[in-house]
């Protein structure tokens, strides 16, 4: 078994470290955030991910995982393999901000005292590995092999995805380095794709861009369904049964969010532009996704003579269920648009992290959000909302209340029977109780 260091304890790094420790490797997770390291040493995860707390406790008890900060001595932290899992947020121009990656790479090159295999787990543009090798790692006093090993985890399902991954992608120029990294995953039994560094980097971006494209495509079809009276649920089922297409990512709604799809599609478009290629399809994918977020406000503005001072409940702040991550959540665009229309906005989410909501208020229960509201907008398809007693909700709400189902996740017949005006994406017509 290997001795491994993971630099960065966010969604990617912490899952990687805990799961590697669980399959038997000795792991040290490093982060500059002192408070986060203190939490982890106490057995408390700084992020919400199903099953993570139990796995964290198990691996800490086994002694196979420890946590440290760089100030405690870089040279003592490195094993033979070092994973880099720091953030690559989007810059204002759409490019990936690689400042954290570069800073970590420089520290590794400066502090390394024995040969290392550096494995890039952060999502970086194609060409990043070659640049780091030429400009940073070449100056180290010891040999540093570079490997690209992109992650394909879904937040909310990350641990399951780590153990049941569709593939392990490894990009390396040195065969021995690729084999060292592949050996870390040998217990999984998943297909291993070994390629060059640039191809591995591209696989990550291409995967997310394709899934984003599939989502925007079905949303365009849903918008067409609204025009012609077709039902997107039936259309999606009919095309999804084609094995060449598949049913995944054919759920129409208000678009994708999260830490990966929006950032990576924009970054890939920037990469294409930088290399002289006009990626028109990807530009359209991004535009469609931006437009979808306007739908709830457009529909409510048409349904009511005036939204001024009307209360609207926004149900869901995380970008999807089973995570507390609010990055690029559609709700964060919808809330300020409702406020601009003069609405009073009450937001509820069972576990989403802290977020700036302007003049909107965040309440502790769904019932507080719905009390006195003229409309509710479903932005995250939490099971709590799927199972809600909508008859009770109707009794709390005013006027002839509207439910805009931004995820096409609710039982429209049940809502109509409860007395709601029901609106959705690509489901024909407005349904009235």
C-alpha positions in Angstrom: 0.0 0.0 0.0 1.2 3.5 -0.8 1.8 6.5 1.4 -0.1 9.4 -0.1 -0.5 13.2 0.5 -3.6 15.0 -0.6 -3.3 18.8 -0.8 -6.7 20.4 -0.4 -9.7 19.2 1.7 -12.6 20.5 -0.3 -15.2 18.3 -2.1 -12.6 16.6 -4.3 -9.6 16.3 -1.9 -11.5 15.2 1.2 -13.4 12.4 -0.7 -10.2 11.3 -2.4 -8.2 11.2 0.9 -10.9 9.4 2.9 -11.6 6.8 0.2 -7.9 6.1 -0.4 -7.5 5.6 3.3 -10.5 3.3 3.4 -9.0 1.0 0.8 -5.8 0.7 2.8 -3.4 3.5 1.8 -1.8 5.7 4.4 -3.0 9.3 3.7 -2.1 12.7 5.0 -4.6 15.5 4.0 -3.1 19.0 3.9 -4.9 22.3 3.9 -4.0 25.9 4.7 -7.3 26.4 6.5 -6.4 25.9 10.2 -10.0 25.7 11.3 -10.9 23.1 8.7 -8.0 20.9 9.8 -9.0 21.2 13.4 -12.5 20.1 12.5 -11.2 17.1 10.6 -8.9 16.1 13.4 -11.9 16.1 15.6 -13.8 13.8 13.2 -16.1 16.5 11.8 -16.5 17.0 8.1 -16.6 20.7 6.9 -18.8 19.6 4.0 -22.1 17.7 3.7 -21.8 14.5 1.7 -23.8 11.4 2.3 -21.8 8.7 4.1 -18.8 10.9 4.6 -19.1 11.4 8.4 -19.1 7.6 9.0 -16.2 7.0 6.6 -14.2 9.8 8.1 -14.7 8.3 11.6 -13.8 4.8 10.4 -10.5 5.9 8.7 -9.5 8.1 11.6 -10.0 5.2 14.0 -7.9 3.0 11.7 -5.0 5.4 11.9 -4.7 5.4 8.1 -5.6 9.1 7.7 -4.3 12.2 9.4 -4.6 16.0 8.8 -2.0 18.7 8.8 -1.3 22.3 7.6 1.7 23.3 5.5 3.2 25.3 8.4 3.8 22.0 10.2 6.5 21.1 7.7 6.1 20.3 4.0 9.0 17.9 3.9 7.4 15.7 6.6 4.1 15.5 4.8 4.9 14.1 1.5 4.6 10.4 0.7 5.6 8.9 -2.6 2.5 10.2 -4.3 1.0 13.8 -3.9 -2.5 14.6 -5.1 -3.3 18.3 -5.8 -6.9 19.0 -5.2 -7.2 22.7 -4.7 -9.8 25.0 -6.3 -9.7 26.3 -9.8 -12.5 29.0 -9.7 -13.6 30.8 -12.8 -11.9 34.1 -13.6 -13.8 37.1 -14.9 -12.9 36.3 -18.5 -14.1 32.7 -18.2 -10.7 31.1 -17.8 -9.9 28.8 -15.0 -8.0 30.6 -12.2 -4.9 28.5 -11.7 -3.3 30.6 -9.0 -3.9 28.0 -6.2 -2.6 25.2 -8.5 0.6 27.2 -9.4 1.2 28.1 -5.7 1.0 24.5 -4.6 3.2 23.3 -7.5 5.8 25.8 -6.6 5.8 24.7 -3.0 6.2 21.1 -3.9 9.1 21.8 -6.3 10.8 23.9 -3.6 10.3 21.7 -0.6 10.4 18.1 -2.1 13.3 16.1 -0.6 12.8 12.8 -2.5 11.4 11.7 -5.8 7.6 12.3 -6.1 4.7 11.5 -8.4 2.5 14.6 -8.4 -1.1 13.8 -9.4 -3.4 16.6 -10.5 -6.9 16.0 -9.2 -8.0 19.6 -9.7 -9.8 20.4 -13.0 -7.2 22.3 -15.1 -7.2 23.3 -18.8 -5.4 21.1 -21.3 -1.8 22.1 -21.5 -1.5 22.9 -17.8 0.4 19.8 -17.0 3.0 20.5 -19.7 3.4 24.0 -18.5 3.9 23.0 -14.9 6.4 20.4 -15.8 8.4 22.8 -18.0 8.3 25.9 -15.8 8.0 24.5 -12.2 8.8 20.9 -11.6 11.9 20.9 -13.9 13.6 23.2 -11.4 13.1 20.8 -8.5 16.2 19.2 -6.9 14.5 15.7 -7.2 12.7 13.9 -10.0 9.0 14.8 -10.1 6.7 12.8 -12.4 3.4 14.5 -13.3 0.1 12.6 -13.7 -3.3 13.9 -14.6 -6.1 12.0 -12.8 -9.4 13.9 -13.3 -12.3 13.2 -11.0 -15.9 12.4 -12.1 -17.8 12.4 -8.8 -21.3 13.7 -8.4 -21.9 15.8 -5.3 -24.4 13.9 -3.1 -23.2 10.6 -4.5 -19.5 11.2 -4.4 -18.5 8.2 -2.2 -20.6 5.8 -4.2 -19.1 7.2 -7.4 -15.6 6.8 -6.1 -16.0 3.1 -5.4 -18.2 2.4 -8.5 -16.6 4.8 -11.0 -17.3 4.2 -14.7 -13.6 4.7 -15.4 -10.3 5.8 -13.9 -8.5 8.2 -16.3 -4.7 8.5 -16.0 -2.6 10.8 -18.2 1.1 10.5 -17.9 4.3 10.8 -20.0 6.1 8.2 -17.8 4.7 4.6 -17.9 5.9 3.9 -14.4 4.2 6.9 -13.0 0.9 5.9 -14.6 1.2 2.4 -13.2 1.9 3.8 -9.7 -1.3 5.8 -9.8 -3.3 3.0 -11.3 -2.2 0.7 -8.5 -4.0 3.0 -6.0 -7.3 2.1 -7.6 -6.6 -1.6 -8.2 -9.2 -2.8 -5.6 -12.0 -1.0 -7.5 -12.0 -3.2 -10.6 -13.0 -0.3 -12.8 -11.8 0.3 -16.4 -8.5 2.2 -16.4 -7.9 4.6 -19.3 -4.2 5.4 -19.6 -3.3 8.2 -22.0 -1.1 11.3 -22.4 -1.5 14.3 -20.0 -3.3 16.6 -22.5 -5.8 14.0 -23.4 -6.6 13.2 -19.8 -7.1 16.9 -19.1 -9.4 17.2 -22.2 -11.5 14.1 -21.1 -12.6 15.9 -18.0 -13.7 19.0 -19.8 -15.3 17.1 -22.6 -17.3 14.9 -20.3 -18.8 17.9 -18.4 -19.4 19.8 -21.6 -21.2 16.9 -23.1 -23.5 16.4 -20.1 -24.2 20.2 -20.0 -25.1 20.0 -23.7 -27.5 17.1 -23.1 -29.2 19.1 -20.3 -29.5 22.3 -22.5 -30.7 20.2 -25.4 -33.6 18.7 -23.4 -34.4 22.1 -22.0 -34.6 23.5 -25.6 -37.0 20.6 -26.5 -39.0 21.4 -23.4 -39.3 25.0 -24.4 -40.5 23.8 -27.8 -43.0 21.6 -26.1 -44.5 24.6 -24.4 -45.0 26.2 -27.8 -46.6 23.2 -29.6 -48.4 21.5 -26.7 -46.3 18.4 -26.4 -45.3 16.9 -23.0 -41.6 16.8 -22.3 -42.0 13.9 -19.9 -43.3 11.7 -22.6 -40.8 13.1 -25.2 -37.8 12.5 -22.9 -38.9 9.0 -22.1 -39.4 8.3 -25.7 -36.0 9.4 -26.8 -34.2 8.2 -23.7 -35.2 4.6 -24.4 -32.9 4.8 -27.4 -29.8 3.1 -26.2 -27.6 5.4 -28.2 -29.0 8.3 -26.2 -29.9 7.0 -22.8 -32.2 8.5 -20.2 -29.7 10.2 -18.0 -29.6 14.0 -18.0 -32.9 14.3 -19.8 -34.8 15.9 -17.0 -36.0 19.3 -18.2 -36.0 22.2 -15.8 -34.3 25.5 -14.9 -30.9 24.3 -15.8 -27.6 23.0 -14.4 -25.6 24.5 -11.6 -22.9 23.5 -9.2 -19.1 23.8 -9.0 -18.3 21.9 -12.3 -20.7 22.2 -15.2 -21.0 26.1 -15.4 -17.3 26.7 -14.7 -16.0 23.9 -17.0 -18.2 24.7 -19.9 -17.2 28.4 -19.8 -13.5 27.4 -19.4 -13.7 25.0 -22.3 -15.2 27.8 -24.5 -12.4 30.1 -23.3 -9.8 27.4 -24.2 -11.3 27.0 -27.7 -11.3 30.8 -28.2 -7.7 31.1 -27.0 -6.7 28.5 -29.6 -8.5 30.2 -32.4 -11.5 27.9 -32.5 -15.1 29.2 -32.3 -17.0 26.6 -30.3 -20.5 27.7 -31.3 -22.3 24.7 -29.9 -20.9 25.2 -26.4 -21.7 28.9 -26.5 -25.3 27.9 -27.2 -25.3 25.5 -24.3 -24.2 28.2 -22.0 -26.8 30.7 -23.3 -29.6 28.2 -23.0 -28.7 27.4 -19.4 -28.7 31.1 -18.6 -32.1 31.6 -20.1 -33.7 28.7 -18.3 -33.2 30.5 -15.0 -35.5 33.3 -16.1 -38.5 31.0 -16.7 -40.0 31.1 -13.1 -39.9 34.9 -13.0 -41.2 35.3 -16.6 -44.2 33.0 -15.8 -45.0 34.6 -12.5 -44.8 38.1 -13.9 -47.3 37.1 -16.6 -49.6 35.3 -14.1 -50.0 38.2 -11.7 -50.9 41.8 -12.6 -48.0 42.8 -10.4 -45.5 41.0 -8.2 -45.0 44.0 -6.0 -45.3 43.1 -2.3 -46.5 39.6 -3.2 -44.7 36.9 -1.2 -43.0 34.2 -3.2 -41.5 31.1 -1.6 -38.3 29.8 -3.1 -37.9 26.1 -2.3 -34.3 25.0 -2.4 -31.0 26.9 -2.4 -28.4 24.1 -3.0 -27.8 23.5 -6.7 -29.2 20.0 -6.4 -30.4 17.6 -3.7 -28.1 15.7 -1.2 -25.5 18.5 -1.0 -25.1 21.8 0.8 -23.3 23.3 -2.1 -24.9 26.5 -3.4 -22.3 27.3 -6.1 -24.0 28.4 -9.3 -27.4 27.4 -8.0 -30.2 28.6 -10.2 -32.0 29.9 -7.0 -29.2 32.5 -6.6 -30.2 34.1 -9.9 -34.0 33.7 -9.4 -34.1 35.3 -6.0 -32.7 38.7 -7.1 -34.9 38.7 -10.2 -37.9 38.2 -8.0 -36.7 41.0 -5.7 -36.3 43.3 -8.7 -40.0 42.6 -9.5 -40.9 43.9 -6.1 -41.7 40.5 -4.6 -41.1 39.6 -0.9 -39.0 36.4 -1.1 -38.8 33.7 1.6 -36.3 30.9 1.0 -36.0 27.5 2.5 -33.5 24.7 2.1 -33.0 21.8 4.5 -29.1 21.9 4.5 -27.7 24.4 2.1 -24.7 26.4 3.2 -24.7 30.1 4.0 -25.5 32.4 1.1 -26.1 36.1 0.4 -29.8 36.6 -0.3 -30.1 40.4 -0.3 -33.5 41.5 0.9 -34.8 38.0 0.8 -35.2 36.1 4.1 -34.2 32.6 4.8 -36.6 30.7 7.1 -36.3 27.6 9.2 -39.2 25.5 7.8 -41.0 25.1 4.5 -44.2 26.1 6.2 -42.8 29.5 7.2 -41.8 30.0 3.5 -45.2 29.1 2.2 -47.3 31.0 4.9 -49.0 33.9 3.2 -47.2 33.3 -0.2 -49.0 33.8 -3.5 -46.5 31.5 -5.3 -43.9 28.9 -4.7 -40.9 28.2 -7.0 -39.3 24.7 -6.7 -35.6 25.2 -7.5 -34.2 22.1 -5.8 -35.9 18.7 -5.9 -35.4 17.7 -2.3 -37.5 14.7 -1.3 -39.0 16.8 1.4 -40.7 18.9 -1.3 -41.7 15.9 -3.3 -43.5 14.4 -0.2 -44.9 17.7 1.0 -48.5 17.9 2.2 -49.7 20.3 -0.5 -53.2 20.5 0.9 -51.7 21.9 4.1 -49.6 24.2 1.9 -52.7 25.4 0.0 -54.4 26.3 3.3 -51.4 28.6 4.2 -51.1 30.4 0.9 -53.1 33.3 -0.4 -54.9 34.2 -3.6 -55.1 31.4 -6.2 -51.6 30.3 -5.5 -49.1 29.2 -8.2 -46.5 26.5 -7.9 -43.8 26.8 -10.5 -42.1 23.4 -10.7 -38.7 24.3 -11.9 -37.5 20.7 -11.7 -40.6 18.9 -13.1 -40.4 16.8 -10.0 -43.8 17.3 -8.4 -47.1 15.4 -8.9 -49.1 17.9 -11.0 -52.4 16.1 -10.5 -51.9 16.2 -6.7 -51.2 19.9 -6.8 -54.1 20.7 -9.1 -56.4 18.7 -6.8 -55.1 20.6 -3.8 -56.2 23.9 -5.5 -53.0 25.2 -7.1 -52.3 26.7 -10.4 -49.4 24.5 -11.6 -46.7 25.5 -14.0 -43.6 23.6 -15.1 -41.1 23.4 -18.0 -42.4 21.7 -21.1 -45.5 20.2 -19.5 -48.4 21.4 -21.7 -50.4 24.4 -20.6 -51.2 25.8 -17.2 -53.0 23.4 -14.9 -55.6 24.9 -12.6 -57.2 23.5 -9.5 
